[in-house]
Amino acid sequence: MNTKRLPTIRLFASLLALSGLLFVTGCDWRASNLPQDVPQGWDLSNLDQGVEGWYPRQVDKGRLVPPDTLRIDDSLWMEIQSVGGEPSRWRRKVRWRADEFPRLTWKWALSARPDSGDYLSRSRPATVMAVDVTLASAFGFHKTIRYSWSARSDQGAVHLGDGWHPKVVVLRDAHDSIGLQTESVDVWNDFARLWGFRPRYQALSIALAVNEPNARKIIRGRFGPIFALSGKEPNP
């Protein structure tokens, strides 16, 4: 072998390995948005700036109906539409210390009641709306918890899936009113419970998603501001 080519081959192999790692971890080069200071914590959505800083997946660019903001109960909410049977997911890169501010609270509502029969796969969750929280793993890979509003009757279910997809926690289901609902979760303890080890201190992003698989229907999900607050939920 020509030894002069070895450095070039090694450089190419290193770049290829780096590309693979970035693909697996879902890393992107956008700068993180700063959370907005609120009493006892942070506003992660920062909807006062509209939908600036919220992005779809690279493959969905130009294909989805852009989200919009509307005012409900004297605060700005984000409205996301699922049209043509395509799920609509919008991610905001925002970092905060999840060990110090582990409790996430938000309100959400649906425009119409979904039909569980539209969600044909019984092996996957029937998620109509979701709030995703991505945290940094101690082993270098990002891991996502998906808090789900389900079209089925499975409130309280946990779908572990495989190592490459979000772990799904069902907060609401078909028995809940589609009107305004309030949530409060502890992402730090949920991560430890679902993966069996503690994350690193830093949370990396949030994402909001709406999914109506029936191409003849349109469904709108409405999400109030998402706050990261200090302290843990009190024991019942």
C-alpha positions as CSV (number, residue, x, y, z in Angstrom):
1,M,0.0,0.0,0.0
2,N,1.1,3.5,-0.8
3,T,2.0,4.9,2.7
4,K,1.5,8.5,1.4
5,R,-2.2,7.8,1.1
6,L,-2.6,6.6,4.7
7,P,-3.2,10.1,6.2
8,T,-5.9,10.8,3.6
9,I,-7.6,7.5,4.2
10,R,-7.5,8.0,8.0
11,L,-8.9,11.5,7.6
12,F,-11.7,10.2,5.4
13,A,-12.5,7.4,7.9
14,S,-12.6,9.9,10.8
15,L,-15.0,12.3,8.9
16,L,-17.2,9.3,8.0
17,A,-17.3,8.2,11.7
18,L,-18.1,11.7,12.8
19,S,-20.9,12.0,10.3
20,G,-22.4,8.7,11.5
21,L,-22.2,9.9,15.1
22,L,-23.9,13.2,14.3
23,F,-26.7,11.3,12.4
24,V,-27.2,8.9,15.3
25,T,-27.3,11.5,18.1
26,G,-29.4,13.9,16.1
27,C,-26.9,16.8,16.6
28,D,-27.3,20.0,14.7
29,W,-25.3,23.2,14.5
30,R,-28.0,25.7,15.4
31,A,-27.2,27.8,18.4
32,S,-29.4,27.1,21.4
33,N,-32.1,29.6,22.3
34,L,-32.0,31.2,25.7
35,P,-34.9,30.3,28.0
36,Q,-36.8,33.2,29.4
37,D,-36.6,33.9,33.1
38,V,-39.8,33.5,35.1
39,P,-40.5,33.2,38.8
40,Q,-38.9,29.9,40.1
41,G,-37.7,28.8,36.7
42,W,-37.7,29.3,33.0
43,D,-40.1,29.7,30.1
44,L,-38.8,27.2,27.5
45,S,-41.2,28.2,24.7
46,N,-40.7,31.9,24.7
47,L,-43.7,32.5,22.4
48,D,-43.4,36.2,22.8
49,Q,-41.0,35.9,19.8
50,G,-43.6,34.0,17.8
51,V,-42.4,30.7,16.3
52,E,-38.9,31.9,15.8
53,G,-36.5,29.2,16.9
54,W,-38.9,26.3,16.2
55,Y,-37.9,24.0,13.3
56,P,-39.2,20.8,11.7
57,R,-37.1,17.9,10.8
58,Q,-34.8,18.4,7.8
59,V,-36.9,16.0,5.6
60,D,-40.1,17.9,6.5
61,K,-38.9,21.4,5.5
62,G,-41.4,23.0,3.1
63,R,-43.9,20.1,3.5
64,L,-45.7,21.0,6.7
65,V,-48.2,23.8,7.6
66,P,-46.2,26.2,9.7
67,P,-47.3,26.6,13.3
68,D,-49.0,29.8,14.4
69,T,-49.6,31.6,17.7
70,L,-52.9,32.5,19.3
71,R,-53.8,34.2,22.6
72,I,-55.7,32.1,25.2
73,D,-56.2,33.1,28.8
74,D,-54.0,36.1,28.5
75,S,-51.0,34.1,27.3
76,L,-49.6,33.1,23.9
77,W,-50.1,29.5,22.7
78,M,-48.7,27.6,19.7
79,E,-51.1,25.9,17.4
80,I,-49.8,23.0,15.2
81,Q,-51.8,21.3,12.4
82,S,-51.6,17.8,11.1
83,V,-52.8,17.8,7.5
84,G,-52.9,15.2,4.8
85,G,-52.0,12.3,7.2
86,E,-48.6,13.7,7.9
87,P,-47.4,14.2,11.5
88,S,-46.2,17.7,12.3
89,R,-43.3,18.1,14.8
90,W,-41.5,21.3,15.7
91,R,-38.4,21.3,17.8
92,R,-36.8,24.2,19.8
93,K,-33.2,23.9,20.8
94,V,-33.1,25.3,24.3
95,R,-30.8,24.3,27.2
96,W,-31.4,24.4,30.9
97,R,-30.2,22.5,34.0
98,A,-32.7,19.7,34.4
99,D,-31.2,18.7,37.7
100,E,-32.1,22.1,39.2
101,F,-35.3,22.7,37.3
102,P,-36.7,19.2,36.7
103,R,-40.5,20.0,36.8
104,L,-42.1,20.8,33.5
105,T,-45.6,22.3,33.4
106,W,-47.8,23.2,30.5
107,K,-51.4,23.3,29.2
108,W,-52.7,21.8,26.0
109,A,-55.9,21.1,24.1
110,L,-57.2,19.5,20.9
111,S,-59.5,20.9,18.2
112,A,-61.4,17.6,17.7
113,R,-61.7,14.2,19.2
114,P,-59.5,11.7,17.4
115,D,-60.7,8.3,16.2
116,S,-58.5,5.5,17.6
117,G,-59.4,3.5,14.5
118,D,-57.2,5.8,12.4
119,Y,-54.1,4.6,14.3
120,L,-53.8,1.2,12.8
121,S,-50.6,-0.1,14.3
122,R,-51.2,-1.8,17.6
123,S,-47.4,-2.1,18.2
124,R,-46.9,1.6,18.4
125,P,-48.4,4.3,20.6
126,A,-51.5,6.1,19.2
127,T,-50.1,9.6,19.9
128,V,-52.3,12.5,18.9
129,M,-50.2,15.2,20.6
130,A,-46.8,15.1,22.3
131,V,-44.3,17.1,24.2
132,D,-40.8,15.7,23.7
133,V,-38.0,16.5,26.1
134,T,-34.4,15.6,25.1
135,L,-31.7,15.2,27.7
136,A,-28.0,14.5,27.5
137,S,-27.1,11.0,28.6
138,A,-24.2,10.2,30.7
139,F,-23.0,7.9,27.9
140,G,-22.9,10.7,25.3
141,F,-26.1,9.9,23.4
142,H,-29.2,12.1,23.6
143,K,-32.3,10.5,24.8
144,T,-35.9,11.7,24.5
145,I,-39.0,11.3,26.7
146,R,-42.3,11.7,24.9
147,Y,-45.3,12.8,26.9
148,S,-48.2,11.7,24.9
149,W,-52.0,12.4,24.5
150,S,-53.3,9.1,23.2
151,A,-56.2,8.3,20.9
152,R,-56.7,5.0,22.8
153,S,-57.7,4.2,26.3
154,D,-54.3,3.7,27.8
155,Q,-53.6,6.6,30.2
156,G,-50.7,5.8,32.4
157,A,-49.1,3.4,29.9
158,V,-45.4,3.5,29.3
159,H,-44.0,2.4,25.9
160,L,-40.3,1.7,26.2
161,G,-39.6,0.8,22.5
162,D,-36.0,0.3,21.4
163,G,-32.9,2.3,22.2
164,W,-33.2,4.6,19.2
165,H,-36.7,6.0,19.7
166,P,-38.3,8.1,22.4
167,K,-39.8,6.4,25.5
168,V,-43.4,7.3,25.6
169,V,-45.4,8.2,28.8
170,V,-49.2,8.5,28.2
171,L,-50.6,11.4,30.2
172,R,-54.0,11.8,28.5
173,D,-56.2,9.4,26.5
174,A,-59.5,9.0,24.7
175,H,-61.5,9.4,28.0
176,D,-60.2,13.0,28.6
177,S,-62.0,16.1,27.5
178,I,-60.3,17.6,24.4
179,G,-60.5,21.0,26.2
180,L,-57.7,22.6,28.1
181,Q,-55.7,20.2,30.2
182,T,-52.9,21.0,32.6
183,E,-49.8,18.8,33.1
184,S,-46.9,18.7,35.5
185,V,-44.1,16.1,35.1
186,D,-40.6,15.5,36.6
187,V,-38.3,14.9,33.7
188,W,-35.3,14.1,35.9
189,N,-37.0,11.3,37.8
190,D,-38.8,10.1,34.7
191,F,-35.5,9.7,32.9
192,A,-34.0,7.7,35.8
193,R,-37.1,5.5,36.0
194,L,-37.2,4.8,32.2
195,W,-33.5,4.3,31.5
196,G,-32.3,3.1,34.9
197,F,-29.6,5.8,35.3
198,R,-29.4,9.5,35.8
199,P,-29.0,11.9,32.9
200,R,-26.3,14.5,32.7
201,Y,-27.4,17.8,34.3
202,Q,-28.3,19.4,31.0
203,A,-31.6,19.2,29.0
204,L,-31.1,20.0,25.3
205,S,-34.4,20.7,23.6
206,I,-38.2,20.4,23.6
207,A,-40.5,19.6,20.7
208,L,-44.2,19.8,20.1
209,A,-46.0,17.4,17.8
210,V,-49.5,16.6,16.4
211,N,-50.4,13.5,14.5
212,E,-53.6,12.6,12.6
213,P,-52.9,9.7,10.2
214,N,-56.2,10.0,8.3
215,A,-55.4,12.1,5.3
216,R,-59.0,13.2,5.0
217,K,-59.0,14.8,8.4
218,I,-57.3,17.9,9.9
219,I,-56.5,18.1,13.6
220,R,-55.0,21.0,15.5
221,G,-53.1,20.8,18.7
222,R,-52.7,23.8,20.9
223,F,-49.9,24.1,23.4
224,G,-49.5,26.7,26.1
225,P,-46.0,27.9,27.3
226,I,-43.8,25.2,28.8
227,F,-42.2,26.1,32.0
228,A,-39.2,24.4,33.7
229,L,-39.6,24.9,37.5
230,S,-37.4,24.1,40.5
231,G,-38.3,21.5,43.0
232,K,-40.1,18.1,42.7
233,E,-43.8,17.4,42.7
234,P,-45.2,16.8,46.2
235,N,-46.0,13.3,47.1
236,P,-49.8,12.5,46.9
